[in-house]
């Protein structure tokens, strides 16, 4: 399997190769345009998943962003900056300006979120049941942590996702967000503080003084349809985990308390959009785009 390239950290990523693809794409080469989309699609989708917490909506947002990319590609000027800076500025601005999504309407802050978790039914599991439901329990843990992210405001959520989970380079971040590197670090620090203090006080995964109730909550989550064993939101359609795509090795000695919290998110699956190829084909085969790029199959 081809290694997923990380446009944020620089691992296995070449901005120069993007430039080659762009030059060919704007000249009408369909395969180059398709490859350019594929190189960035899954990162955009995974950021959308963390931001929106819904597969179908994340796929729709990914497609909207890729359409913006292609309809504006001819306007991109390499002399004014790197392609990934230009693309992810489009991506982040789009996500920050979305209409309020369904989970944002439900999860309005840390207090109501944890009240909901506390109020969810608990069903103790036998050792045998825990083994049988191991994947469902892991799904519950990721779902709970994804819900915690939704408690942050949009800007904090986005900065934490790309800065802490996907390890965006701070210089690159400052260019994308159009702020100074120091300002980005300050915003990231505030997002960490707001999220981590709640995790420390409530989550048993980071503080053993708190009981982790995910195993006991799992059957209730399944009964209520929040975890669907036959079609899991997080533990399906993935081949890697996020930490495999970042600069930090998951087995490095953890000397920074913030890294302990971030590690939990980095262990989450790096999702592949179920409609990945459908999205690309729908975009590439759009009549207006084909005419605009004068696409050929060369």
Secondary structure, 3 states (H helix, E strand, C coil): CCCCCCCCCCCCCCHHHHHHHHHHHHCCEHHHHHHHHHHHHHHHHHHHHHHHCCHHHHHHHHHHHHHHHHHHHHHCCHHHCCHHHHHHHHHHHHHHCCCCCHHHHHCCCHHHHHHHHHHCCCCCCCHHHHHHCHHHHHHHHHHHHHHHHHCCCHHHHHHHHHHHHCCCCHHHHHHHHCCCHHHHHHHHHHHHHHHHHHHHHHCCCCCCCCCCCHHHHHHHHHHCCCCCCCCCCCCCCEEEEHHHHCCCCCCCCCCCHHHHHHHHHHCCEEECCCCHHHHHHHHHCCHHHHHHHCCECC
